[in-house]
Amino acid sequence: MFAFWMSDVHSVGGYVTAGSLFALGIASWQVLVALVVGILIVQVFANLVAKPSQRTGVPYPVINRAVFGVLGANVPAIIRGLIAMAWYGVQTFLAAQSLNIVFLKFIPGAAALLEPSFLGLNALGWISYAVLWVAQGALFWMGMDAIRKFIDWAGPAVYVVMIALAVYLVATAGIGNISLTLSVGAPMSFGASIPVMLSAIALVVSYFSSPMLNFGDFSRYGRSFAAVKRGNMLGLPVNFLFFSILTVLCASATVPVFGKLITDPIETVQAIGAPFAILLGGLTFVTATVGINIVANFISPAFDFSNVSPRRISWRMGGMIAAVGSVLLTPWNWYGNDQAILYTLGVLGALIGPLFGILIAGYYIVGKQRVAVDDMYSKDPAGRYWYRKGFNPNAIWTLVTTGAVSVASAVLPPALGVVPWLSSYSWFIGCGLGLVVFWALERRSPAMPLLDADDPTVDDGAALGRA
């Protein structure tokens, strides 16, 4: 669990996200407070998602069958799978950019490959993308044990390089020239800084919302729920804060060393210029990005797409569907387009909040943490999770209504230029509404079964003293 979160945090995106918070105009101590509060919220939510899957031993799309219905669970599975597919392509493209730098530094002839292009990507980009696509596919095909060993190694490796990078930059800049205040412009008053702090907290939670939603895919392997919680404590607040400090040190030192603030680690390594630094840094950040891609964007759609038709789509086939789909989406053509991201990933990402709220309400509030595991694998109309033709209408209607509100809060403010801050809280809006509306519908017209804790076919997650 610790290594899982290390892989999620130690990425180019994680580096840029943490570094960017220090340029919002608020004081350093306020940024640290925002980071702590944000990551503690993530920890609480991750624990909530972890428990049902750890208790029952099933992945995220399967535990959803208890709430959405045996067939209805395909709806959240497909949504989460599409999000992961899109981000899988984006992360592979970002890792390919790091690999491009290595090729250009050590193979001078590679520069000639920058001219010819196909579908919007130059030949060198295609080569780097293909190398990483095949490497990730091979690692995934080797199975969960190989993936576990890879992330156990990848996370600490990034730490070693980050520490070395911080030491080098601080030594070059001089410790007296390092300032943790990276904000630009006039200092904010305390009152004016509160909304910025809240936005920073929301940004941290939103950044981790995707892996947080399908964390059950990994917590199902936990020896106990207590062990999962320990891993989350180490991997989130402890690990995230230490990584953030390293990020800030590196970003701060770029100002005196290079004369400008650089929050992108790839650009920092490239600016150093030394062959060894480019080779080590480039390959390390490739490794880091592959790590988060595997755990957040490969395993998730593997379970999600396999859930749609388990007999026809194996776990490995589900993952490869996502891998092939990521290429067909040509992420390099739209990743740099704010409008394209807003109306694709923005819409899909806004649905994560409602899906989270519905699952939490279904398992903890309505279901009382009781799950009939065998019934989640049965299409018998008499099964406890068959509901109405395999769908729980309360869950579907909740997703449709609250999803529309969440999407509107994410897309309309930036598109129309009104209350732009509202889009930062779309996850919280969707999550809160999803929880409340589903609970209200289940109270008005109950669909989920009231299970007996003493039934031997029922797992009672609320029972004390059970593994």
N, C-alpha and C positions, 0 to 999 in steps of 0.2 A: 504493500500500500504506500509506503514511504517512497519507493522508487517510482511508482506510478505518478505521484504528484511531482516528484523531481523532474520527470520527463515533461510534464505539462508546464511547469514553471520555467524550466531551462530551455527556452526557445527564443528565437529572434523576436517573436511577437511578445513574449513575456518580458524580455529585456527592454524593448521599446515602450511597452505599456508602463512598466515601473518607472523608467526614466522620464517619460512624458509627464507624469504627475508632478514632477518637480518644476515643471515649466508652466504651471497653471496660474502662477501669481500668488500662491499662498506660502506661508512660512514652512520651513522644513519640518518643524515639530507637528504642524497640522497635516502635512503629507504623511508622516509616519503614523499619526492617529488614524487617518483615512485608510492607510494600508492595513493596519491592525484590525480595525473594525470590519473592513471589507472582507478580509481573509477569514476572520472569525465567523462571519455570516456564512461564507462558503463552507467552512468546516461543519457548522450546524446543519446546513442543508445536505451536505454530502453524507453525514451520518444518518439523516432521515431517509435518504434514498437507499443507503447501504443496507439497512436492517432487513427489509422484506426479502431482498435477494439473498442475503447471507443466511437468513433463517431457513428459506425454502430451497436454496441451492439452484435457483433459476436466474437467467439473465433478464435485463430490463424489458425486452418485448414480451417475454412470457409472463412476468409478474403483472404486466398490464392486462392480461387476459382476465384476471380476477376483478378488474375494475371496468374495462371497456367491453368485455365479452371475448369469447374464444376467437371469433372472427374480427370483432371490432378492434382488437389490439393491433391489427395490421395498420390501422390509421396512424397512431403515433409512431409505429415502427417505420413506416414509409417516410413520414415527415422527418424523423431523426436521421434516417438513412440518407435522404436527399441532402440534408445539411452537411452530414459527414462527407458525402461524396464531393460536394462543392469545395469544402475546406481541405479535403485530401489533395485535390488538384492545386489549390492555392499554396498549401504548405510544400508540396513537391516542387512547385515553381520557384518558391523562395529559396529552398535548399539548392535548386539548380543554379540560382544566381550566385550562391557561395562557391559552387563547384566551378562555375565559369571563371571566377577570379583566379582560382588555382590553375586552371588550364591556361589562361592568358599569361600568367606569370612564368610558368615553367615550360610551356610549349608555344614559342613565339609564332609558329605557323597557324595557331588557332585563331589569330586575329582575322585571318582571311575568311573564316567561317561566320563572321559577324555580318557580312554583306548579303549572301543569299538567304531568303526567308520563305517560309511556307505556313499558311494560315496565321500569319501575324507573328510568328516566332522565327528567329534566325537559326541557322544550321547548328551553331554551337549550343544554343539554348535547347534545341531538340536533342542533341547528343547528351547533354547533362541531364535533361529531364528523363530521357530513356534509361540512362545508367541508374538513376535513383529509382525510377519506376520498377525496373527489374529487380534491383536490390531489395526494395521494400516488399515486393511480391514474393521473392524467394524466402525472406525472413518470415513473412506471414504464413507461407505454405508449410514451414517447418513446425508450426503449431505453437500453442500457448506457452509451453515450457521454454522453447527457444526465445520467444518474445520476452518472457520474464527474465531470462538470463541477460538478454540484450539491454533492457531498461535498467537492470541492476548494475550494469557496467556503464551505460551511457550517462546517467545522471551524475555520478561522482566524477566522471571524466570531464564533464563540462565545468564542474566546480574547480577542478585543478587548473584548467585553462583560464577561467574567470579570475581566480586568485592571482595567477601569474600575470595576466593582463593588467589587473589593478595595481599590483606591485610595480610593474614596469612603468605605467603611466604616472603613478604618484611619484615614483623616484625621478622620472624625467621632469615632471612639473615642479617638484619641490613641495614638501608637505605644507609649507606656509602659504602656497598659492592655491590650495584646495579649499573650495567653499561648497558647502552642502546646499546653499541657496542658489538654485538654478533658474529662478523665476526672472521674467523680464518685465520691464515697466515699473511704475510706481507701486510701492507696497500697498496691499489691501487693508482696509480696516477689518476688525474682528467680525463685525456684523456682515460686511460684504463677503467675507471669506467663508461663511457658513454654507451658503448654497454651493460654492465651489467644492468644499469638502464633501458635501453630500453627493455631488456629481462624481467625485473621485471614488467614493465608496461604491456607488452604483456601477462605475466602470470596472472596478475589480470584480464585482459579483458577475457582471455580464460577461467578462472575459472568460470566466471559468464555468459559465452556465451550461455549455454543451457537454464537456466531460462530466460535469456534476449530474446531469440528467440521466446519463446511462452508466453511472458509477456502479450500478448493480451488476453490470457485466463482469466487473472485477471483484467486488465484495463477495460475490457468490463463492469465491475460492478461499475466503478468509477462514481460518481455523475456528474463530469465534467472533462475535460482534465486538467484544472488548478488544481483541487484537486489531480489528479494523479501525476502531476508534483511536487506538494508540498510533497506528500508522498515519491516520489523518492528522493527528496532533503534530507529529513530527514532520509530515510532508507539507502541511499547510502553514500554520502560523510560524513555526520555528524555521522551516526551510525557506519560506517566502520572504521573511524579514531579512534573513542573512543574504539571500540572493539580491534583494532590493538594495541593501547596503553596498554590496559589491557593484551593482549597477550604477548607483549614484556616484561612487568613488571614480569609476571609469568615466562616466559622463562628465563629472566635474573636472577631471584632469584633462579632458580633451580641449577645454577652453584655453588654458595656458600653453598646452603642448601644440595644438593645431590652430589656435586663434579663433575657433568657433565651437559651438556646442554640437556634439555628435551623439545622437541617441540610438543610432543603428550600429550594432556590433560589427556587422559586415563592413560597413563604411569605415569604422574605426580601425579594424585590422588592415584594410586596404590603404588607409592613410599612413600607417606605420611604414609600409613599403618593404620591410625586410623580408627576404624570401622565406626564412624559417617561420616568421610570424604569420605570413599569409598562408603557408601550408598548414601549420598547426591550427591557426584560428579558423581558416576556411573549412577544414575537415571536421573540426570540433563542432562548429555551428551546423554543418551538414548533419552530423550525428545527432545533435540536439533536436533539429527539426524532424529528422526521421523518427526519433523517439516519440515526440508528441503526435506525429502523424499516425504511427502505428497504434498507439493506445487510444487516441481520441477519434481518429477518422478512418481506421481500417477495421478494427475489431468491432466497433459499434455497427456499421452497416452490414458486416458479416452476419451478426446475430439478427439484425433488423430485417434484411432481405430474406434470410433463411426462414424467419418466422412466418413469412407470407405463404410459403409452400414448403414445409420441412421435408416432404418426401421427394420433391423435385430439386430443391435448392439446398445443397449442403452448406455448412458453415464456410468452407473454403470457397465454394462457388459464390456465395453471397459477398464475400470480400472482393473477389475478382470482378464481380459485376460493378462494384463501386470503383475499383481501380480503372477499369475500361471506361466507365462513365465519366470519370474525372478528366480523361484525355479528350473525350468528345465535347466536353464543356469549354475547352480551350480557355482555361482560367487567365492566362496572360493577356487575353484581349479585353477582359472586363474588370480585372482586379484593381487597376489604377483608375477606374471610372466610378466616381462617387455615386452617380445616379444609378448605374448598373447594380452596384452592391446594395444600394438602398432598396431597390425594387426586386431583388432576388434574395440575397442572404438576409437583408433587412426584414423582409416579409416572413421567410422561413424561421429566422432566429426569433422573431417576436412570438412565435407559437411555442417556444420552449417553456416560457413562464406558465401558460395555462396547462400544458402537459404535466409540469411539475406539481402545480396546485391540485390537479385532479387526482394524481397518483397518491399524494400525501393525504388528501381528504378521504380517498377510498380506502387506503390501508389503515390509517390511524384512527380516523374519526368514525366513519361509517362501518368499516369492517372490523374494528376493534383489534386489529393486528392478528386476525385469525384467517388462515388461508387453507382451503382444501386443495392440496397440491395436485392430486391425481385428476381432479376435475378440470384443471387448466389444460390438460392434454386430451380432453374428451370432446367429441362433437356430438355426443348423445344429446338429443333435445331435452332429456330429463336431467342432464348435468346441471350442476349448481351455477355454472358460469355461461350457460348457453343464452340466457336472457331471452331476447326477442330475435329469433333467427340468427343467433350468434353475436348480437350487438346489444350493448346496454344503452338504451336511448338517452338516459340521463347524462351519461358520459359524452356521447356524441353531440347532443345539443349544447352541453356546457362548452365543449371545445369550439363549436361553431360560433356561439355568441361571444364568449370571452376572447376567443382568438381574433374575432373581428375588431373588438375594442383594442386589444393589444397591438395588432398590426396597425390600426389607425394611429395609435399613440406613438408608434415607432416611425411611421412613414410620413404622415401628414404634417407634423410640425416643421421638419426640415424642408419639406417640399413647398409648403406654403409660406414659410418664414414667420410663423406665429408660434409663440411659446416654445422656442426651440429646445429649451431645457427638458421639456416633457419626454422627449424621445429617450433620454438617458434612463428613465425609470420604467420603460415598457415591460421589462422582465418582471419587476415588482408588481406592476399593475396587472399583468396577465396572471401571475402566480396567485395573488390575493383574490382576484375575481374567480379564477378557476376553482380555488378551494371553497370559497363561500357559495358560489352558484351550484356546484355539484352537491355540496352538503345540503343546501336548501332543497334542491330537486329530489334528493334521496329521502328527505324528511317528508316532502309533500306526496311523493309517489315512489315508495321504496322498491328498488329493483335488486340491489345486492342482498344475498342471503344472510340471515342472522345465524351464524355458525355456533355450535356448542363447543366450548373449550375442552370438554371431556371426551369429545368424539375422537377416536384414535386416528381417523383420517385427516384430522385438522391440526395444523401447526399453530400454536398459540404463542405469538411473539411477545405478548404481554406477561407471560408466565415467568416467575422468578426462578432462578436456579437452573435454567435450561441452557444448553450450549447454543 
